[in-house]
Amino acid sequence: MNKNLRIIAVLLTALVGFSACSKTETNGTTQLQVRMTDAPGNYEEINLNVKEIVVKVDDTISKGYVLEADKQFNILDFRAGTATPDILVANEEIPSGKIKEVRLVLNETGNTIKVDGQLYDLKVPSGYSSGWKVKLSEQPTLTPGIAYSLVLDFDAAKSIVKTGNSKFILKPVVRGLAVATSGILTGTINPVAVQTKVYAINANNDTVGTISDVTTGGFSIGGLKTGSYKLSLDAQDTTYKDSTINSVAIVAGQTTALGTITLKKK
């Protein structure tokens, strides 16, 4: 989307933009991508039919939050260090907090393995309708407004059990690591009563914006990738000058707080 179209989209939603940001912070939600990659095994294909990913955050819901996947793919096609290092399996907004548990849930059918040119069914053992627990390298805390990528590393060599008579059982061994993929920009407009449209613009002219809160002057823009941004301030009171702040650094997983920004009279 070009800059003009993105700015138009921001303008159309400007009146509700800040309330949406406030809602995100109040509700404490985080955009979470789940991606899968493979630790190599001695097979030609391992085709997985992923139903969903279940993520348990804190102790709010005992069964966790379900991220629908409904994807079927050859996991051996996705390896770190190659042109296709991983595959996007799910991408949803979930409540923020500390990830306590992640489970990989497969469909009972549609899982296959190819050995010596022959395709075989991969049997999913009964009793695993709730999925397999992912071994997390740590229990990361998801921060509101910051996007994360949860990478599930499928160990092909340890996940397949051959039982004889060319029968194979699938018992996934999966490790998980959550990585922050975006940062947050915050600030406060002074005077508070001068509602101001705030745009963060990167080197490619991609523009994301919001509008300051008329009661507090505060603004927050989340989901910004690491990089340098220009901040454009469009005061809605015509007696004040528009202004620009250059070279605002955004780092994934961090909040860049600009503090109070004082507008100047014309």
Summary of the structure (lengths in Angstrom):
residues: 266
radius of gyration: 23.1
end to end distance: 33.4
largest distance: 84.0
contacts: 839
relative contact order: 0.17
helix: 12%
strand: 55%
